Amino acid sequence: MVEHNRPHPRLTKPDPPLPGKRAKLVAGSLFIPQRLARKKQVPLFLHFHGGPWVPELAAVKRGMAVITIDTGSGSGIYARQFTDHALLAQILRDAEQQGGVSFSSITLTAWSAGHGAVREILTVPEYYAQVSKVLLIDGLHTGYDGGKPGPLESKLERDHLDTFLKYAQDAVAGKKRLLITHSEIFPGTFASTTETADWLLAQLNLKRTLTLKPGPMGTQQLSKVRRNGFGLIGYAGNSAPDHVDQLHSLDVYLKWLR
């Protein structure tokens, strides 16, 4: 589906690539912006899904190093990759050795299918403790209990949501930072990001504040929730361009998360 009511501006892919230090890792790739190249300790975010250049632009603007991991299509492929619970530690060691730095903080960001990697990483207590911030961009999905949506409110499978609920509870308590964004896209065969957001808010006993205002990259914000370190923002749109708008807003979301 395509809609033409709103503009869908896009970032420009740098050509040549942004200056800085790059390294291929055991999985994914590291980019340290040039202005951070001489620092011995830098903040890091790992971004899952959507390619490297949008996260690299965000890394330059936010003064962070980034590891981008783009494994393929579907959250299952990211989840399976990180069922190897030693992998993230290997990636971080490899990045520190090749980059000649240590990481002062670790943030996980994911667009769409990339949330599968974040979910698996957070199931490991050691990693859960290390990760201070999480950003989920239009990508918190799960299955329907019974395999299909209900006629009204659908019952969702909790197994892919409980880890994020725990992290959200810690964010509400001020122990972590979590920002979730969603569109109005309805996939049909699995739960939409609107449905999972509503489920999460119900578990947290939080309610949306209705807001009608422009968002980044031509988006239209409809609602928001904020409680201590927890934030959730709902956007209009049920088309593919609306989904990509949010990926290209990564830099702004990182700013809000910090």
Beta strands, then each sheet from edge to edge (+ up, - down):
strand 1: 20-24
strand 2: 29-33
strand 3: 41-48
strand 4: 65-69
strand 5: 102-111
strand 6: 131-137
strand 7: 177-182
strand 8: 209-214
strand 9: 220-227
strand 10: 230-235
sheet 1: 1+ 2- 4+ 3+ 5+ 6+ 7+ 10+ 9- 8+
end
